[in-house]
Amino acid sequence: MNNFFDFFREGIVEFLGYTGFANASWGNLIMILVGLLFITLAIVKDYEPLLLVPIGFGIILGNIPFTSGLQIGVYEDGSVLNYLYFGVLKGVYPPLIFLGIGAMTDFSALISNPKLILIGAAAQLGIFGAYAIALLLGFSSTEAGAIGIIGGADGPTAIFLSSKLAPSMMGAIAISAYSYMALVPVIQPPIMRLFTTQKERVIRMRPSRVVTHREKVLFPILCILLTAFLVPSGLPLLGMLFFGNLLKESSVTRRLANTASGPLIDIVTILIGLTVGCSTQANTFLRWESILIFILGAASFVIATAGGVLFVKFFNLFLKEGNKINPLIGNSGVSAVPDSARVSHIEGLKYDKTNYLLMHAMGPNVAGVIGSAVAAGILLSFLY
């Protein structure tokens, strides 16, 4: 009988040793709270719920403590999560996301007013500004390049570049990029108000001209030829972006476009959000470098937003009355589509309830998507 109770007691002790309660650390608890915060922001505040809910739940999954060797963690070879994480680690998911983005994006606002692409280019100042600051803080050139891309406000681009340049920092960079994308409505308005005057905020822009079907079809073809020949290293992202757009605009591949912009991008968003969240295990994520990455990410967003707004103010010096651009759309060069364009529109309505800036803002907004992919290609060319 005593042998039975000893066996039973030893079994209970061994079982308890495998539980998360026995292996939990304060770091795990902190990260689980972060995951709960992400889910709360998504559900209560409606901040990018399609991104923050999978990422938040992934953070919780990734920080459930377990005994190593069970092949359940995202970093353990042979585990299910490790296989799913392969698409992040090898940069498979981001181009598929770009395929879906291209299939759901209307470039008409940019085609009708090509000079708006300059705003999207100016907003990429945040990438190179953060890159320079990261170098000054002691990060290596590859690490600085991966950190700088946060300023592009494009999660898939950040994941793609960091997977090549700084895989060990990919979790912190991805979480930072998606966090600030979700906080665009909070971060950008104060900067926009700071650098604009009351008179500038009520500038009315000319209505966009009607874009023909031929122009819409030719745009992705000409753009991929120009950008890919200029920056071949950006081909995985740019190629899929413009291929998706051609599927949409050709009018003969509607089924493929619907698949790319619907089920495919939804599936990949789930996988990329969940696995990126799981990669934030406390023992690899809670480091001083992660805090610096978050600070630099905030700086890059501020620089990108200010760069776009100030560029419009400078550009207006050379434009005649009636052709001037409302500088409130300068923020939309940050490629958080369509959130930054929506922020431009909402801010404009505060000062003139009949001044609709959304379609104008979509021009630099989609230009920012192209610009961030080109910037990623440039960094990859020099640093990889």
C-alpha positions in Angstrom: 0.0 0.0 0.0 2.8 2.4 0.9 4.5 1.7 -2.4 1.3 2.6 -4.2 1.0 5.9 -2.4 4.7 6.7 -3.0 4.2 5.9 -6.7 1.0 8.1 -6.8 2.8 11.0 -5.0 5.8 10.8 -7.3 3.4 10.8 -10.3 1.7 13.9 -9.0 5.0 15.7 -8.4 6.2 14.8 -11.8 3.0 16.0 -13.4 3.1 19.3 -11.6 6.7 19.7 -12.8 5.4 19.7 -16.4 2.7 22.3 -15.8 3.0 25.9 -16.7 2.6 26.9 -13.1 5.9 25.2 -12.2 7.8 26.7 -15.1 6.3 30.2 -15.1 8.5 33.3 -14.8 7.7 37.0 -14.3 8.7 37.5 -17.9 6.0 35.1 -19.1 3.4 36.9 -17.0 4.4 40.3 -18.3 4.2 39.1 -21.9 0.8 37.5 -21.3 -0.4 40.9 -20.0 0.9 42.5 -23.2 -1.0 39.9 -25.3 -4.2 40.7 -23.3 -3.6 44.4 -23.9 -3.3 43.9 -27.7 -6.6 41.9 -27.7 -8.3 44.6 -25.5 -7.1 47.4 -27.9 -8.4 45.4 -30.9 -11.8 44.6 -29.4 -12.6 47.7 -27.3 -10.8 50.4 -29.4 -11.1 48.7 -32.8 -7.4 49.2 -33.4 -6.5 47.0 -36.3 -8.4 43.9 -34.9 -7.5 41.7 -37.8 -3.8 42.1 -36.8 -3.9 42.6 -33.0 -6.2 39.8 -32.1 -4.0 37.1 -33.8 -0.8 38.7 -32.5 -2.2 39.2 -29.0 -3.4 35.6 -28.8 0.0 34.4 -30.3 1.8 36.3 -27.5 -0.2 34.5 -24.9 0.5 31.1 -26.6 4.1 31.9 -27.0 4.4 32.6 -23.3 2.7 29.6 -21.8 5.6 28.0 -19.9 6.5 24.5 -20.8 9.4 22.0 -20.3 11.8 22.0 -23.2 12.0 19.0 -25.4 8.2 18.5 -25.8 8.3 19.9 -29.4 5.6 22.4 -28.8 7.4 25.8 -28.8 7.8 28.0 -31.8 11.5 27.7 -31.6 11.6 23.9 -31.2 12.4 21.9 -34.3 9.6 19.6 -35.4 6.8 21.4 -33.5 3.7 22.5 -35.3 4.3 26.1 -34.4 7.8 25.9 -35.7 6.6 24.6 -39.1 4.1 27.5 -39.3 6.8 30.0 -38.2 8.9 28.8 -41.2 6.8 31.1 -43.5 7.9 34.1 -41.3 11.5 33.0 -40.9 12.0 32.5 -44.6 10.0 35.5 -45.8 7.2 33.4 -47.4 4.2 35.1 -45.9 5.0 38.8 -46.6 4.9 38.4 -50.4 1.6 36.6 -50.2 0.2 39.5 -48.1 1.4 41.9 -50.8 -0.4 39.8 -53.4 -3.6 40.3 -51.5 -2.9 44.0 -50.9 -2.4 44.5 -54.6 -5.6 42.7 -55.4 -7.6 45.0 -53.2 -5.9 48.3 -53.9 -7.2 50.9 -56.3 -4.3 53.0 -57.6 -6.7 55.4 -59.4 -6.0 58.3 -57.1 -2.2 58.0 -57.7 -2.6 57.5 -61.5 -4.8 60.6 -61.8 -2.4 62.8 -59.8 1.1 61.3 -60.2 2.9 64.0 -58.3 1.4 62.5 -55.1 3.9 59.7 -55.4 6.5 62.3 -54.1 4.6 62.5 -50.8 4.9 58.7 -50.4 8.6 58.9 -51.2 9.1 61.8 -48.7 7.4 59.8 -45.9 10.1 57.1 -46.3 12.4 59.6 -44.5 11.3 57.8 -41.3 13.0 54.6 -42.5 16.4 56.2 -43.1 16.1 58.6 -40.1 15.6 55.6 -37.8 18.4 53.8 -39.6 20.8 56.6 -38.8 19.7 56.9 -35.2 20.0 53.1 -34.7 23.6 53.2 -36.0 24.4 56.0 -33.5 23.0 53.9 -30.7 25.4 51.1 -31.5 23.4 48.7 -33.6 25.1 47.0 -36.5 24.3 48.2 -40.0 22.1 45.1 -40.7 20.3 45.5 -37.4 19.8 49.3 -38.0 18.4 48.6 -41.5 15.9 46.1 -40.1 14.9 48.5 -37.3 14.6 51.4 -39.7 12.0 49.7 -41.9 9.5 50.0 -39.0 9.1 53.6 -40.3 7.5 52.3 -43.4 4.5 51.4 -41.4 4.2 48.1 -43.2 4.2 44.9 -41.1 4.9 42.4 -44.0 7.8 44.6 -45.2 9.2 44.8 -41.7 9.0 41.0 -41.3 10.5 40.3 -44.8 13.5 42.6 -44.3 14.2 41.6 -40.7 14.1 37.9 -41.6 17.0 38.7 -44.0 19.0 41.2 -42.0 18.3 40.5 -38.3 16.3 37.3 -37.6 17.0 37.4 -33.9 15.2 40.8 -33.7 12.3 39.9 -36.0 9.8 39.4 -33.1 10.5 42.8 -31.6 10.6 44.5 -35.0 7.3 42.9 -36.2 5.5 43.6 -32.9 6.7 47.2 -33.0 5.7 47.7 -36.6 2.2 46.3 -36.1 1.7 48.1 -32.8 2.4 51.5 -34.4 0.3 50.7 -37.4 -2.6 50.1 -35.1 -1.8 53.4 -33.2 -1.7 55.6 -36.4 -4.9 57.4 -35.4 -3.3 58.3 -32.0 0.2 59.1 -33.2 -0.3 61.1 -36.3 -2.9 63.8 -35.6 -0.8 65.8 -33.1 2.1 65.9 -35.5 -0.1 67.0 -38.3 -1.6 69.8 -36.3 1.9 70.8 -35.1 3.3 71.4 -38.5 0.2 73.0 -40.3 -1.6 76.2 -40.0 -5.4 76.8 -39.9 -5.2 78.2 -43.4 -3.4 75.2 -44.8 -5.8 72.7 -43.2 -8.7 74.0 -45.2 -7.0 73.9 -48.6 -9.4 72.4 -51.2 -7.8 70.2 -53.8 -9.1 69.7 -57.3 -11.2 66.7 -57.9 -9.4 63.7 -59.3 -9.9 63.0 -63.0 -11.5 59.8 -64.2 -8.9 57.1 -64.9 -9.4 54.8 -67.8 -9.4 51.0 -67.7 -6.3 50.9 -70.0 -4.4 53.1 -67.6 -5.3 50.8 -64.7 -4.1 47.8 -66.6 -0.9 49.4 -67.8 0.0 50.8 -64.3 1.1 47.6 -62.6 3.0 46.4 -65.7 4.9 49.6 -66.1 5.5 49.9 -62.3 7.0 46.5 -61.9 9.3 47.1 -64.9 10.5 50.4 -63.5 10.8 49.4 -59.8 12.2 45.9 -60.3 14.8 47.0 -62.8 15.7 49.8 -60.4 15.7 47.7 -57.2 15.8 44.0 -58.2 16.1 43.0 -54.5 12.6 44.3 -53.9 11.1 41.8 -56.5 9.4 39.4 -54.0 7.3 42.2 -52.6 6.9 44.5 -55.6 6.3 41.6 -58.0 3.5 40.2 -55.9 2.0 43.6 -55.2 1.7 44.5 -58.9 0.7 41.0 -59.9 -2.2 41.2 -57.5 -3.2 44.6 -58.8 -3.1 43.3 -62.4 -5.4 40.4 -61.4 -7.8 43.0 -60.1 -7.7 45.5 -62.9 -7.5 43.1 -65.9 -11.2 42.3 -65.4 -10.7 38.8 -66.8 -9.2 37.2 -63.6 -11.8 38.2 -61.1 -11.9 34.8 -59.4 -8.1 34.9 -58.8 -8.3 38.5 -57.6 -11.1 37.6 -55.2 -9.1 34.7 -53.8 -6.0 36.8 -53.3 -7.9 39.7 -51.7 -10.1 37.4 -49.6 -9.5 33.9 -48.4 -5.7 33.9 -49.2 -4.8 37.1 -47.4 -7.1 36.2 -44.5 -5.3 32.8 -44.0 -1.9 34.3 -44.3 -2.8 37.2 -41.9 -3.9 34.6 -39.3 -0.7 32.6 -39.7 1.6 35.6 -39.7 -0.1 37.3 -36.7 -0.3 34.1 -34.6 3.3 33.0 -35.3 4.9 36.4 -34.9 3.0 36.7 -31.6 4.3 33.2 -30.5 7.9 34.3 -31.3 7.8 36.8 -28.4 8.8 34.3 -25.8 9.9 36.2 -22.7 13.4 34.7 -22.6 14.1 35.9 -26.2 11.9 39.0 -26.3 12.3 40.8 -22.9 15.7 42.4 -23.6 17.0 46.0 -23.5 17.3 45.8 -27.3 13.5 45.2 -27.6 12.8 48.4 -25.6 15.2 50.4 -27.9 13.5 49.0 -30.9 10.1 50.2 -29.7 11.6 53.7 -29.0 13.2 53.8 -32.4 10.0 52.6 -34.0 8.1 55.5 -32.4 10.8 57.9 -33.6 10.6 56.5 -37.2 6.8 57.0 -37.3 7.2 60.6 -36.0 9.9 61.4 -38.6 7.9 59.7 -41.4 4.7 61.7 -40.6 6.5 65.0 -40.2 8.5 64.4 -43.3 5.4 63.9 -45.4 3.6 66.9 -44.0 6.6 69.2 -44.3 7.3 68.0 -47.9 3.8 69.0 -48.9 4.3 72.5 -47.4 7.6 72.8 -49.3 6.1 71.5 -52.5 3.2 74.0 -52.3 5.8 76.8 -52.6 6.1 75.9 -56.3 2.4 75.3 -57.0 -0.1 77.9 -58.2 -3.2 78.8 -56.2 -5.9 76.3 -57.0 -3.3 73.5 -57.5 -2.0 73.4 -54.0 -2.1 70.3 -51.9 -3.6 70.1 -48.5 -0.7 69.3 -46.2 -3.0 67.2 -44.0 -2.6 64.4 -46.6 1.2 64.4 -46.0 0.8 61.9 -43.2 -0.8 59.4 -45.6 2.6 58.8 -47.2 3.1 56.4 -44.3 1.8 53.2 -45.9 -0.6 52.0 -43.2 -3.4 51.5 -45.8 -6.1 52.8 -45.5 -5.7 54.0 -41.8 -3.3 56.9 -42.4 -5.5 58.1 -45.4 -8.5 57.9 -43.1 -6.7 60.0 -40.5 -6.0 62.7 -43.1 -9.7 62.7 -44.0 -11.0 62.9 -40.4 -8.5 65.7 -39.5 -9.6 67.7 -42.5 -13.3 67.4 -41.6 -12.5 68.9 -38.2 -11.7 72.2 -39.9 -14.0 72.1 -42.9 -16.9 69.6 -42.8 -17.4 69.7 -46.5 -13.7 69.1 -47.5 -13.4 65.4 -48.3 -9.7 64.4 -48.4 -10.0 60.7 -48.4 -9.6 60.0 -52.1 -6.8 62.5 -52.4 -5.0 60.9 -49.4 -5.3 57.5 -50.9 -2.8 58.6 -53.6 0.2 59.1 -51.3 -1.1 56.2 -49.1 -0.7 53.6 -51.9 2.5 55.3 -53.0 3.8 54.7 -49.5 3.2 51.0 -50.0 5.4 51.0 -53.1 7.9 53.3 -51.4 8.3 51.1 -48.4 8.9 48.1 -50.6 11.5 50.0 -52.7 13.2 51.2 -49.5 13.3 47.7 -48.2 14.9 46.6 -51.5 17.5 49.4 -51.3 18.5 48.4 -47.7 18.6 44.7 -48.7 20.9 45.5 -51.7 23.4 47.4 -49.5 23.3 45.4 -46.3 22.5 41.7 -47.0 
